[in-house]
Amino acid sequence: MSATFRKTEIILLGILAFIALVLLPALNAWTPPESFFHISNFTINLYGKYLSYAVLAISVDLLWGFTGLLSLGQCLFFSLGGYAFGMYLALKVGKLGQYKQDLPDFMVFLGYKELPAHWEPFRHFWFAASASALVPALVALAFGYLAFRAKIRGVYFSILTQALTYAGCLMFFQNSFMFGGNNGLTDFKFVLGHDIRNAATQRGLYIATGALLFLTYIFCRWLTQSKFGKIQRAVRDSENRVLFSGYAAPNYKLFVFVIAAAIAGLAGALYVPQVGIINPSEMATDKSLEAIVWVAVGGRGTLVGPVVGAFAVNALKSWATRAFPDLWLIILGGMFTLVVLFMPKGLVGLPGQLYSLWQKISRRRTNAPPDGDTSFPEAPSDHQNPNPES
């Protein structure tokens, strides 16, 4: 990466951070609702949701775009982080629930008399916040260790991650698993003593999610530009060559897999209080496929592309599910097909792709004969020697 590009990236990152973390919350808090510049509470909440999706997309890109690991299970880790923090939020409801008891409503409904032991530590904010990253990381460590040591690659790895996600989804649907079953965890009231439905609290959650996005971007940029990142891309391009060079490719893949799971878990932890619910549908296999589409549309292997793709696709989804609710999956599939066939570098690569096409057309026009001139270059006559050395 050139020094000029790095400087430009830092400047743009600073401008975007100012707009996202300072300007938009200020317009929400300090402008009157009738003002043209006012950002509504609904919009701030929606942007916060998109920011958490953008963090999830970066975790997918770290695996797929830079390491060549197409994981179809990132939404499992996203949901595990969401459940870890959702347990803390559910315990803070207290007697304000429907059954007016200290236990979460679903436990009262199922006949529990006391809180299960594994729920007790989640009364504490910092334990829940740490668990939202550690639990997905530990699951990824266990699964990845077995998968990479068995030298599972390519489509087989993708199928296995999808199977893991499906198994996790089925487990969380069970009421006996003590995580709310079909309904999951919902009806949250407080976070760190603040009313979660208050506009100021939602702004704080939005700012925290934006800060997580920028910190994740900076960390992943540093990681991918380091020596580790070079080996990471070498694993993506030719894993056998990396092995022959003496590097333990499975260890590098395992490390990236665990880091990506922790990032996805943190994104899920901040997603839950802004949306107000977490249930097993968030870890369904189609959710992970949507995250793949975000990265492909934005441009994989770029870090900024997944952010653009997450915002663009989800904004389109918000519009399409209102205007054409029955056609959204067709629109999503058509968009993915269009990108794969005609925009391999995604939206962020589209300007460069169009510029290359314009250069190619310009060169053809320059080399083309004048209008009306259909003559061909004159062939050398018989007495001319085309080879002066003969």
N, C-alpha and C positions, 0 to 999 in steps of 0.2 A: 504494500500500500504506500503510495507516494505521500510526501509530507504535505503537498498542496491539498490532496484529497482528504487527508486526515484533518487538516485544519478546517476545511470546508465542512466536513462532517461534524466537527465539534461545534462550529458556529450554528449550523442548522439544528443540531440537537439542543443547544442552549435556547434558541428561539422557540422551538416546539415545546420545550419544557416550561418556558415562561408562559406561553399561551395556554397550555393544558393545565398547569398546576397553579398559576396565579391569576391569569386574565379571566378564564371561564368561571372559576369559583367566585371571583370578585363581581363579575357581571350578574351572577346568580344571587349574591348576597346583598349587593348595594345598589342595584338599579330597580326602579319601580316596575311592577308587572306589566304596566301598559307601555313601557319603553321598548323601542325597536331593538335595543341592544340587550334586553333582558334575556337571560338563560333560565328557563323554567326548571323547577325541581324535577319534573319528569325527564327532561332532557339530560340533566346532570346524572340522574340515576341510570338512564339509558347509556350514556357515554361511559359511566363506570363499569357497566356490564360489558361493553365493547372492549374496554381496556383490559379487563380480566381475560377476555377471549384472545386479545393480542398477546398476552403473556403466554397463554396456552399454545398459541400458534408458533411463538419463538421456540418453545420447548420441542415442538414437532419438527421445526426446521433444523434445530441443533442435531437431531437424530437423522432425519431424512436428507436434508440439504447438504449437510457437512460431513456426515458419517456414512450415508447410504443405507441407513436402517429405517425401513418403512414400517413404523410401529402403528398398529391399529388399536392400541390400548391406552393411548394417552389420556382419554377421558376417564378411564378407571382411576388413574392417579389424581386427576383433577377432582373427581368425586370423593376420593378418599380424603383429600385435603379438606374438601367441603364438609364432609361428615365429621371430621375431627373438630373443626371449629364450630360446626352446627351443634355438636354435643354441648359445648360450652354455652352457646346461646340458648339452647333448650333448658339447661339447668338454671338459667337466670330468669326464666319466666316466673318460677315460684308459684304462689297461690293465685296469680292472675290468669291462669289457664282456665279452660272450660270446667274442669272438675274441682277447682279451688283447692288443690293439694300441691305439696312440694314436689312430687314426682311429675315427670313429663306426662302429658295427657294420654299418649298411646300406652304407657306403662300402666296407668290407672285403668284404662279400658281393658287391658289384657289381664288384670288382676294382680299385678305386682304390689307387694306391701312395702318393699324397701328398694333402694337404688342398688343395681348390680355393682359389684366391686370394680369392674373395669370402667365404670362411668365416674367413679369418685374423683380421680385426678383431674378430670375435665371441668371441675368447678373453678379451676385456676386459669386465668387468661393466658399466661406465658406457657403453661404446659400445653394448652390446646393449640396455641400458635406454633409452638415447636413441633408438636405432633403432626400438624398439617403438612409439614415438610418431611419429617422423619418417617412417618408411617408409609407414605408412598415410596420413599427412598428405600426402606427396608424390604418392602414387597418387590420392588424392582431389583434390588440386590439379590434376593433369593431366586427370583425367576431368571434374571439375567445370568447369574453364575451357572445355573444348570444349562441354560440354552446355549451360551457362548462356549462353555467347556465341551458341550456336545457338538460344536462346530455347525450349529444350525444357522443358515444364511438365507438371504433372498426371500422368496415368496413363502418358504416354510416358516421363517421367523415371523412374517406378517400374519400368517394363519394362526400361529401359536399365540401371538399377542391378542388377536381377535378372540380366540378361544378363552384366554385368561379373562378378558373383559366380560365375555358372556357368562362365564362361571361366577365372577364377582357379582354381576347383575342378578343372577338367579339367587345367590346367597342373600343379598340385601333385600330381595323381595319377600323372604321368609320372615314371618312375625317372630319366630323363635330365635332369630339372630339378634333381636333386641335393638334394632335401629329404625323402628317405625314401619317396617314392611312396605306395602305399596305407597302409603302416604308419605313416608319418610319423616323428616323433621321440619316443622314449620311453626308459624304463629310466634315468631321471636319478638321480644319486647325491648331488651336492653343489651348494650355492649359497653363494657367498662363504665357502667352506671349511667350511660346516656340513653335516652329514648331513641330506639333505632329508627322510628318513623319520623323523627324530627328532621327538618331540612338541614340544620347545621351538622347533625350526625351523618347524614347522607353525603354532605359536602366533604366531611372528614374522610369518609370511606372512599369517596371518589379520588381525593388527593392521595390517600395511601395507595390506592391501586395504580394511579399514574406514576407515583414514585417507584413502586415495584417494577413497573414496565421499564422505566428509564434505567434503573439499576440493573435489571435483567439484561437489557440491551448492552449496557456498558460492559458487564461481566462477560457476556457471550462474545462480544467484539474482541475483548482482551484475550479470551480463551482461544478463539479461532485464529487470531493473529500470532499466537505464541508458537513455540516449537511443537507443543502438543497439537495445536490446530493443523500444522503441516502434516503431522502423522495421521491425524484424523481424516484429512482430505485424501491422503494416500491410501488409507484403508477403504475409503469410498471408491476410489478409482481402480485400485488393484490390491486387494488384500493379500493375495499370494506373494506379490512382490515385497510387501511389508514384512511378511513372515520370513522370506528368504533373506531380508536385510537384517534379521536378528531381533526385530521388535515383536513383543507379545501382543498381537492385534486383539485377542479376546479381552485382555485387561483394559485396553483403551476403549473398546466398545462397551464394556461393563461400566466403566467410569462415566462415560457420556450418558448411558442409559439411566444410571442412578441420578445424575445431576438433572437430567431432563424431567425425571419423575418428581424430584423435589420442587423444581420450578412450577410444574403443572399443579402440584399440591398447594403451593402458596397462592397460585391464581384462583384455585377453587375455594380457598379459605376466604378470600376477599369477595368472591362472587356471591357466596351464600347470604351474607347480611344485606347485600344490595338487592338481591332478588327476593329474599324472604322465605326460601324453601330449598331443600335438597332432598331428592328422592332417587330411587334406583334408575329412573329413566335417564338421568344425566350421564350414566355410565353405559348406556346402551351402545351397541356397535355402530349404529348409524351416526351417533354423535362424533365418534372418532373419525369416521369417514368425512364428515363435514369439516373437521379441522384439517384434514389432508387437502380438501378443496381450497380452504383459505390460503394455505401455503402455496399451492400450485397456481392459484389465480394471482396472488401477490408476486410470486417469484421466489422459488426455493433457492437456498444457498446464499441469501443476501441479508438476512436478519431484518432489514427494513421491509422487505417484500411481504413477509407474514403479517406484519402489523397493518400494512395497507390492505392486504387480502381479508384479514379479519374484519376490519371496519367496512370495507366495500361489500363483502358478501352478506354480512349481517344487516347492513343498512338496506340492501336489496331484499333480504328476507323479510324485514319489517314491513316493507312496502308491498311485496308480492303476496305475503300471507293475508294481507287485507284486500288487495285488489283481485288476486287470483288464487284463493286459498287451495284449490284443488290442483293447481299446476306447479306448485313450488318445487316439488321433487324433480319434475321434468325440466324446469328452468335450471335447477342446480346441476343435473346431469348434463344438460346441453352446454352449460357454461364450462364445465370441466372438460368435456370433449373438445370444445372450441379452443380452450387454452392449450390442451395437449397437442392438438393438430397444428395450430397456427400461431400460438404465442408461448413457445417453450420456456421463455424467460419471464413470463408473467407480466403483470402491469408495470412493474418497475423497469423491466427490460424492453417495454414497448417503444419508448422514444428512440433507443439505440437501434432497435429493429427497423423502425420506420426510416431512420437516418441512413442505415445501410442500404435499404431498398431504394431510397432517393438517390444515393450515390451510384448505385448500379444502373438506374434508369438514366442518370445524367451521363455516365460513361457511354452508354449505348447511343444516346443522342449525339454525343461528340464524335464517335467513331462512325456514325451512319453517313452514307453519301448524301450530297445535296438533293433537294427535291427535284424530281424529274431525271436525275442522273442514274441510269440503271446499268451503266457500263461496268465491266469487270476489269481488274488490273491486267495490263498487257503482258502476255507471256513472252519470254525471251525467244528471239528468232533463232534459226538453225545455226547461223554463223556466230552467234554470241555464246560464249562459254559460261554457263552459270556457276561453274566452280573454278575460280581463278587459280587455285593451286594445282589443278590437274593439267 
